């Protein structure tokens, strides 16, 4: 994929294509290594996009007065 701004969905779709290609066993060793390297880059990109999205998520919680407050998302 080019260096243009790739969406999470595009990166994930390309990653799925790479997995199918590698699982088929039909690619040469050089092509397999090239695809693997591209896949690693896409995994990093997807991970970064998920981290960005998680940081943007907030949760509305009701406080003791019955009003809603915005709180940062916390996995725990």
Biopython code that builds the backbone (N, CA, C, O; Angstrom):
import numpy as np
from Bio.PDB.StructureBuilder import StructureBuilder

atoms = [
    (1, "UNK", "N", (0.845, -1.178, 0.000)),
    (1, "UNK", "CA", (0.000, 0.000, 0.000)),
    (1, "UNK", "C", (0.886, 1.235, 0.000)),
    (1, "UNK", "O", (1.985, 1.233, 0.554)),
    (2, "UNK", "N", (0.398, 2.263, -0.617)),
    (2, "UNK", "CA", (1.198, 3.480, -0.693)),
    (2, "UNK", "C", (1.206, 4.191, 0.654)),
    (2, "UNK", "O", (0.527, 3.788, 1.598)),
    (3, "UNK", "N", (1.987, 5.251, 0.712)),
    (3, "UNK", "CA", (2.136, 5.999, 1.961)),
    (3, "UNK", "C", (0.979, 6.960, 2.208)),
    (3, "UNK", "O", (0.980, 7.655, 3.224)),
    (4, "UNK", "N", (-0.023, 7.024, 1.302)),
    (4, "UNK", "CA", (-1.169, 7.904, 1.516)),
    (4, "UNK", "C", (-1.891, 7.495, 2.800)),
    (4, "UNK", "O", (-1.660, 6.416, 3.346)),
    (5, "UNK", "N", (-2.750, 8.360, 3.256)),
    (5, "UNK", "CA", (-3.521, 8.077, 4.470)),
    (5, "UNK", "C", (-4.460, 6.910, 4.205)),
    (5, "UNK", "O", (-5.433, 7.048, 3.464)),
    (6, "UNK", "N", (-4.177, 5.778, 4.797)),
    (6, "UNK", "CA", (-4.959, 4.559, 4.605)),
    (6, "UNK", "C", (-5.892, 4.407, 5.801)),
    (6, "UNK", "O", (-5.473, 4.545, 6.950)),
    (7, "UNK", "N", (-7.156, 4.124, 5.520)),
    (7, "UNK", "CA", (-8.105, 3.941, 6.615)),
    (7, "UNK", "C", (-7.839, 2.605, 7.311)),
    (7, "UNK", "O", (-7.186, 1.717, 6.762)),
    (8, "UNK", "N", (-8.353, 2.491, 8.512)),
    (8, "UNK", "CA", (-8.239, 1.244, 9.264)),
    (8, "UNK", "C", (-8.855, 0.098, 8.468)),
    (8, "UNK", "O", (-8.290, -0.993, 8.388)),
    (9, "UNK", "N", (-10.024, 0.362, 7.882)),
    (9, "UNK", "CA", (-10.734, -0.677, 7.134)),
    (9, "UNK", "C", (-9.947, -1.128, 5.905)),
    (9, "UNK", "O", (-9.904, -2.319, 5.599)),
    (10, "UNK", "N", (-9.324, -0.178, 5.200)),
    (10, "UNK", "CA", (-8.512, -0.515, 4.033)),
    (10, "UNK", "C", (-7.293, -1.340, 4.445)),
    (10, "UNK", "O", (-6.947, -2.324, 3.791)),
    (11, "UNK", "N", (-6.652, -0.928, 5.532)),
    (11, "UNK", "CA", (-5.476, -1.653, 6.011)),
    (11, "UNK", "C", (-5.843, -3.065, 6.433)),
    (11, "UNK", "O", (-5.110, -4.011, 6.144)),
    (12, "UNK", "N", (-6.958, -3.213, 7.106)),
    (12, "UNK", "CA", (-7.401, -4.535, 7.553)),
    (12, "UNK", "C", (-7.749, -5.428, 6.367)),
    (12, "UNK", "O", (-7.417, -6.613, 6.357)),
    (13, "UNK", "N", (-8.415, -4.862, 5.374)),
    (13, "UNK", "CA", (-8.759, -5.637, 4.174)),
    (13, "UNK", "C", (-7.491, -6.092, 3.449)),
    (13, "UNK", "O", (-7.407, -7.236, 3.004)),
    (14, "UNK", "N", (-6.514, -5.205, 3.331)),
    (14, "UNK", "CA", (-5.257, -5.571, 2.664)),
    (14, "UNK", "C", (-4.534, -6.642, 3.474)),
    (14, "UNK", "O", (-3.954, -7.565, 2.902)),
    (15, "UNK", "N", (-4.561, -6.529, 4.777)),
    (15, "UNK", "CA", (-3.938, -7.520, 5.646)),
    (15, "UNK", "C", (-4.587, -8.889, 5.447)),
    (15, "UNK", "O", (-3.891, -9.904, 5.421)),
    (16, "UNK", "N", (-5.900, -8.926, 5.307)),
    (16, "UNK", "CA", (-6.599, -10.187, 5.052)),
    (16, "UNK", "C", (-6.182, -10.780, 3.710)),
    (16, "UNK", "O", (-6.031, -11.996, 3.591)),
    (17, "UNK", "N", (-5.992, -9.930, 2.696)),
    (17, "UNK", "CA", (-5.518, -10.409, 1.390)),
    (17, "UNK", "C", (-4.134, -11.044, 1.519)),
    (17, "UNK", "O", (-3.863, -12.099, 0.944)),
    (18, "UNK", "N", (-3.274, -10.389, 2.277)),
    (18, "UNK", "CA", (-1.915, -10.897, 2.469)),
    (18, "UNK", "C", (-1.943, -12.255, 3.168)),
    (18, "UNK", "O", (-1.216, -13.172, 2.785)),
    (19, "UNK", "N", (-2.773, -12.377, 4.180)),
    (19, "UNK", "CA", (-2.884, -13.652, 4.904)),
    (19, "UNK", "C", (-3.333, -14.760, 3.953)),
    (19, "UNK", "O", (-2.774, -15.857, 3.966)),
    (20, "UNK", "N", (-4.349, -14.473, 3.125)),
    (20, "UNK", "CA", (-4.815, -15.484, 2.166)),
    (20, "UNK", "C", (-3.697, -15.864, 1.194)),
    (20, "UNK", "O", (-3.513, -17.038, 0.873)),
    (21, "UNK", "N", (-2.953, -14.857, 0.733)),
    (21, "UNK", "CA", (-1.853, -15.121, -0.193)),
    (21, "UNK", "C", (-0.791, -16.009, 0.453)),
    (21, "UNK", "O", (-0.324, -16.972, -0.154)),
    (22, "UNK", "N", (-0.418, -15.680, 1.677)),
    (22, "UNK", "CA", (0.612, -16.467, 2.360)),
    (22, "UNK", "C", (0.109, -17.875, 2.692)),
    (22, "UNK", "O", (0.865, -18.842, 2.592)),
    (23, "UNK", "N", (-1.145, -17.991, 3.080)),
    (23, "UNK", "CA", (-1.695, -19.304, 3.415)),
    (23, "UNK", "C", (-1.827, -20.205, 2.190)),
    (23, "UNK", "O", (-1.812, -21.430, 2.314)),
    (24, "UNK", "N", (-1.957, -19.608, 1.019)),
    (24, "UNK", "CA", (-2.116, -20.415, -0.196)),
    (24, "UNK", "C", (-0.848, -21.210, -0.508)),
    (24, "UNK", "O", (-0.920, -22.273, -1.123)),
    (25, "UNK", "N", (0.310, -20.701, -0.088)),
    (25, "UNK", "CA", (1.572, -21.381, -0.329)),
    (25, "UNK", "C", (2.053, -21.291, -1.767)),
    (25, "UNK", "O", (3.013, -21.969, -2.134)),
    (26, "UNK", "N", (1.411, -20.475, -2.587)),
    (26, "UNK", "CA", (1.761, -20.386, -4.003)),
    (26, "UNK", "C", (2.797, -19.296, -4.300)),
    (26, "UNK", "O", (3.369, -19.273, -5.390)),
    (27, "UNK", "N", (3.039, -18.410, -3.362)),
    (27, "UNK", "CA", (3.976, -17.306, -3.587)),
    (27, "UNK", "C", (5.416, -17.799, -3.465)),
    (27, "UNK", "O", (5.705, -18.756, -2.746)),
    (28, "UNK", "N", (6.305, -17.129, -4.180)),
    (28, "UNK", "CA", (7.729, -17.444, -4.057)),
    (28, "UNK", "C", (8.213, -16.991, -2.690)),
    (28, "UNK", "O", (7.525, -16.247, -1.991)),
    (29, "UNK", "N", (9.382, -17.437, -2.321)),
    (29, "UNK", "CA", (9.947, -17.026, -1.034)),
    (29, "UNK", "C", (10.125, -15.513, -0.990)),
    (29, "UNK", "O", (9.791, -14.881, 0.011)),
    (30, "UNK", "N", (10.649, -14.928, -2.064)),
    (30, "UNK", "CA", (10.843, -13.474, -2.084)),
    (30, "UNK", "C", (9.517, -12.739, -1.942)),
    (30, "UNK", "O", (9.422, -11.770, -1.189)),
    (31, "UNK", "N", (8.490, -13.193, -2.661)),
    (31, "UNK", "CA", (7.177, -12.547, -2.579)),
    (31, "UNK", "C", (6.573, -12.743, -1.195)),
    (31, "UNK", "O", (5.935, -11.835, -0.661)),
    (32, "UNK", "N", (6.768, -13.911, -0.616)),
    (32, "UNK", "CA", (6.253, -14.174, 0.732)),
    (32, "UNK", "C", (6.895, -13.236, 1.752)),
    (32, "UNK", "O", (6.208, -12.707, 2.626)),
    (33, "UNK", "N", (8.194, -13.028, 1.647)),
    (33, "UNK", "CA", (8.884, -12.118, 2.565)),
    (33, "UNK", "C", (8.402, -10.684, 2.374)),
    (33, "UNK", "O", (8.199, -9.952, 3.342)),
    (34, "UNK", "N", (8.220, -10.294, 1.117)),
    (34, "UNK", "CA", (7.727, -8.947, 0.818)),
    (34, "UNK", "C", (6.325, -8.746, 1.402)),
    (34, "UNK", "O", (6.040, -7.717, 2.016)),
    (35, "UNK", "N", (5.463, -9.732, 1.206)),
    (35, "UNK", "CA", (4.098, -9.656, 1.731)),
    (35, "UNK", "C", (4.111, -9.645, 3.257)),
    (35, "UNK", "O", (3.346, -8.907, 3.878)),
    (36, "UNK", "N", (4.970, -10.455, 3.858)),
    (36, "UNK", "CA", (5.076, -10.503, 5.318)),
    (36, "UNK", "C", (5.486, -9.138, 5.865)),
    (36, "UNK", "O", (4.917, -8.667, 6.850)),
    (37, "UNK", "N", (6.471, -8.502, 5.230)),
    (37, "UNK", "CA", (6.922, -7.184, 5.673)),
    (37, "UNK", "C", (5.808, -6.145, 5.543)),
    (37, "UNK", "O", (5.623, -5.306, 6.424)),
    (38, "UNK", "N", (5.072, -6.210, 4.437)),
    (38, "UNK", "CA", (3.935, -5.294, 4.262)),
    (38, "UNK", "C", (2.906, -5.544, 5.361)),
    (38, "UNK", "O", (2.353, -4.603, 5.929)),
    (39, "UNK", "N", (2.656, -6.806, 5.651)),
    (39, "UNK", "CA", (1.698, -7.163, 6.690)),
    (39, "UNK", "C", (2.089, -6.643, 8.056)),
    (39, "UNK", "O", (1.238, -6.167, 8.809)),
    (40, "UNK", "N", (3.373, -6.728, 8.385)),
    (40, "UNK", "CA", (3.849, -6.205, 9.674)),
    (40, "UNK", "C", (3.572, -4.708, 9.765)),
    (40, "UNK", "O", (3.126, -4.215, 10.801)),
    (41, "UNK", "N", (3.833, -3.996, 8.690)),
    (41, "UNK", "CA", (3.548, -2.559, 8.667)),
    (41, "UNK", "C", (2.069, -2.270, 8.855)),
    (41, "UNK", "O", (1.701, -1.327, 9.556)),
    (42, "UNK", "N", (1.222, -3.072, 8.232)),
    (42, "UNK", "CA", (-0.221, -2.884, 8.360)),
    (42, "UNK", "C", (-0.711, -3.202, 9.770)),
    (42, "UNK", "O", (-1.602, -2.528, 10.286)),
    (43, "UNK", "N", (-0.136, -4.222, 10.390)),
    (43, "UNK", "CA", (-0.505, -4.550, 11.776)),
    (43, "UNK", "C", (-0.157, -3.376, 12.693)),
    (43, "UNK", "O", (-0.945, -3.016, 13.567)),
    (44, "UNK", "N", (1.014, -2.782, 12.497)),
    (44, "UNK", "CA", (1.413, -1.624, 13.310)),
    (44, "UNK", "C", (0.465, -0.452, 13.080)),
    (44, "UNK", "O", (0.068, 0.229, 14.026)),
    (45, "UNK", "N", (0.103, -0.219, 11.815)),
    (45, "UNK", "CA", (-0.816, 0.865, 11.487)),
    (45, "UNK", "C", (-2.168, 0.641, 12.148)),
    (45, "UNK", "O", (-2.723, 1.560, 12.750)),
    (46, "UNK", "N", (-2.704, -0.574, 12.042)),
    (46, "UNK", "CA", (-3.999, -0.888, 12.655)),
    (46, "UNK", "C", (-3.935, -0.730, 14.176)),
    (46, "UNK", "O", (-4.860, -0.193, 14.786)),
    (47, "UNK", "N", (-2.858, -1.191, 14.777)),
    (47, "UNK", "CA", (-2.700, -1.045, 16.228)),
    (47, "UNK", "C", (-2.672, 0.411, 16.649)),
    (47, "UNK", "O", (-3.279, 0.784, 17.653)),
    (48, "UNK", "N", (-1.967, 1.235, 15.883)),
    (48, "UNK", "CA", (-1.887, 2.658, 16.199)),
    (48, "UNK", "C", (-3.258, 3.314, 16.065)),
    (48, "UNK", "O", (-3.639, 4.135, 16.899)),
    (49, "UNK", "N", (-4.001, 2.953, 15.016)),
    (49, "UNK", "CA", (-5.335, 3.531, 14.819)),
    (49, "UNK", "C", (-6.274, 3.116, 15.949)),
    (49, "UNK", "O", (-7.081, 3.924, 16.408)),
    (50, "UNK", "N", (-6.178, 1.869, 16.400)),
    (50, "UNK", "CA", (-7.015, 1.420, 17.520)),
    (50, "UNK", "C", (-6.654, 2.154, 18.798)),
    (50, "UNK", "O", (-7.537, 2.515, 19.576)),
    (51, "UNK", "N", (-5.359, 2.379, 19.027)),
    (51, "UNK", "CA", (-4.924, 3.135, 20.210)),
    (51, "UNK", "C", (-5.475, 4.557, 20.172)),
    (51, "UNK", "O", (-5.940, 5.073, 21.188)),
    (52, "UNK", "N", (-5.423, 5.193, 18.990)),
    (52, "UNK", "CA", (-5.964, 6.548, 18.838)),
    (52, "UNK", "C", (-7.457, 6.566, 19.146)),
    (52, "UNK", "O", (-7.943, 7.453, 19.847)),
    (53, "UNK", "N", (-8.172, 5.591, 18.623)),
    (53, "UNK", "CA", (-9.617, 5.536, 18.850)),
    (53, "UNK", "C", (-9.931, 5.335, 20.328)),
    (53, "UNK", "O", (-10.850, 5.957, 20.861)),
    (54, "UNK", "N", (-9.178, 4.476, 20.982)),
    (54, "UNK", "CA", (-9.411, 4.225, 22.412)),
    (54, "UNK", "C", (-9.204, 5.492, 23.234)),
    (54, "UNK", "O", (-9.934, 5.739, 24.194)),
    (55, "UNK", "N", (-8.221, 6.285, 22.864)),
    (55, "UNK", "CA", (-7.955, 7.520, 23.595)),
    (55, "UNK", "C", (-9.081, 8.532, 23.428)),
    (55, "UNK", "O", (-9.271, 9.393, 24.287)),
    (56, "UNK", "N", (-9.824, 8.438, 22.342)),
    (56, "UNK", "CA", (-10.915, 9.378, 22.080)),
    (56, "UNK", "C", (-12.227, 8.977, 22.741)),
    (56, "UNK", "O", (-13.142, 9.791, 22.871)),
    (57, "UNK", "N", (-12.310, 7.725, 23.154)),
    (57, "UNK", "CA", (-13.560, 7.238, 23.723)),
    (57, "UNK", "C", (-13.737, 7.788, 25.134)),
    (57, "UNK", "O", (-12.826, 7.733, 25.960)),
    (58, "UNK", "N", (-14.916, 8.314, 25.387)),
    (58, "UNK", "CA", (-15.255, 8.747, 26.747)),
    (58, "UNK", "C", (-16.552, 8.078, 27.152)),
    (58, "UNK", "O", (-17.322, 7.621, 26.308)),
    (59, "UNK", "N", (-16.777, 8.028, 28.422)),
    (59, "UNK", "CA", (-17.962, 7.373, 28.959)),
    (59, "UNK", "C", (-18.736, 8.407, 29.765)),
    (59, "UNK", "O", (-18.153, 9.201, 30.503)),
    (60, "UNK", "N", (-20.046, 8.387, 29.614)),
    (60, "UNK", "CA", (-20.889, 9.248, 30.428)),
    (60, "UNK", "C", (-21.322, 8.465, 31.663)),
    (60, "UNK", "O", (-21.925, 7.397, 31.552)),
    (61, "UNK", "N", (-21.011, 9.001, 32.829)),
    (61, "UNK", "CA", (-21.382, 8.367, 34.087)),
    (61, "UNK", "C", (-22.261, 9.313, 34.885)),
    (61, "UNK", "O", (-22.061, 10.528, 34.876)),
    (62, "UNK", "N", (-23.233, 8.742, 35.572)),
    (62, "UNK", "CA", (-24.124, 9.542, 36.413)),
    (62, "UNK", "C", (-23.456, 9.774, 37.763)),
    (62, "UNK", "O", (-23.030, 8.829, 38.427)),
    (63, "UNK", "N", (-23.370, 11.038, 38.159)),
    (63, "UNK", "CA", (-22.775, 11.349, 39.458)),
    (63, "UNK", "C", (-23.843, 11.284, 40.548)),
    (63, "UNK", "O", (-25.001, 10.973, 40.268)),
    (64, "UNK", "N", (-23.453, 11.578, 41.793)),
    (64, "UNK", "CA", (-24.360, 11.443, 42.937)),
    (64, "UNK", "C", (-25.531, 12.421, 42.876)),
    (64, "UNK", "O", (-26.568, 12.178, 43.494)),
    (65, "UNK", "N", (-25.380, 13.527, 42.139)),
    (65, "UNK", "CA", (-26.486, 14.487, 41.999)),
    (65, "UNK", "C", (-27.447, 14.107, 40.875)),
    (65, "UNK", "O", (-28.446, 14.792, 40.657)),
    (66, "UNK", "N", (-27.153, 13.026, 40.163)),
    (66, "UNK", "CA", (-28.012, 12.592, 39.076)),
    (66, "UNK", "C", (-27.655, 13.191, 37.732)),
    (66, "UNK", "O", (-28.335, 12.937, 36.738)),
    (67, "UNK", "N", (-26.587, 13.989, 37.691)),
    (67, "UNK", "CA", (-26.133, 14.571, 36.430)),
    (67, "UNK", "C", (-25.110, 13.648, 35.784)),
    (67, "UNK", "O", (-24.472, 12.837, 36.454)),
    (68, "UNK", "N", (-24.966, 13.786, 34.480)),
    (68, "UNK", "CA", (-23.998, 12.971, 33.763)),
    (68, "UNK", "C", (-22.681, 13.709, 33.624)),
    (68, "UNK", "O", (-22.655, 14.906, 33.337)),
    (69, "UNK", "N", (-21.575, 12.978, 33.831)),
    (69, "UNK", "CA", (-20.223, 13.516, 33.687)),
    (69, "UNK", "C", (-19.487, 12.704, 32.640)),
    (69, "UNK", "O", (-19.663, 11.491, 32.531)),
    (70, "UNK", "N", (-18.670, 13.390, 31.883)),
    (70, "UNK", "CA", (-17.824, 12.704, 30.915)),
    (70, "UNK", "C", (-16.552, 12.247, 31.620)),
    (70, "UNK", "O", (-15.870, 13.040, 32.268)),
    (71, "UNK", "N", (-16.249, 10.986, 31.488)),
    (71, "UNK", "CA", (-15.032, 10.425, 32.082)),
    (71, "UNK", "C", (-14.240, 9.725, 30.969)),
    (71, "UNK", "O", (-14.829, 9.202, 30.023)),
    (72, "UNK", "N", (-12.913, 9.716, 31.083)),
    (72, "UNK", "CA", (-12.127, 8.962, 30.094)),
    (72, "UNK", "C", (-12.438, 7.483, 30.174)),
    (72, "UNK", "O", (-12.750, 6.956, 31.242)),
    (73, "UNK", "N", (-12.351, 6.820, 29.032)),
    (73, "UNK", "CA", (-12.569, 5.376, 28.985)),
    (73, "UNK", "C", (-11.498, 4.678, 29.797)),
    (73, "UNK", "O", (-10.313, 4.984, 29.672)),
    (74, "UNK", "N", (-11.919, 3.733, 30.634)),
    (74, "UNK", "CA", (-10.994, 2.954, 31.436)),
    (74, "UNK", "C", (-11.383, 1.489, 31.278)),
    (74, "UNK", "O", (-12.521, 1.106, 31.547)),
    (75, "UNK", "N", (-10.425, 0.674, 30.839)),
    (75, "UNK", "CA", (-10.702, -0.749, 30.614)),
    (75, "UNK", "C", (-11.153, -1.449, 31.881)),
    (75, "UNK", "O", (-11.933, -2.399, 31.813)),
    (76, "UNK", "N", (-10.684, -1.006, 33.020)),
    (76, "UNK", "CA", (-11.006, -1.687, 34.277)),
    (76, "UNK", "C", (-12.331, -1.226, 34.724)),
    (76, "UNK", "O", (-12.818, -1.663, 35.767)),
]
sb = StructureBuilder()
sb.init_structure("model")
sb.init_model(0)
sb.init_chain("A")
sb.init_seg("    ")
for serial, (resi, resn, name, xyz) in enumerate(atoms, 1):
    if name == "N":
        sb.init_residue(resn, " ", resi, " ")
    sb.init_atom(name, np.array(xyz, "f"), 0.0, 1.0, " ", f" {name:<3s}", serial, name[0])
structure = sb.get_structure()
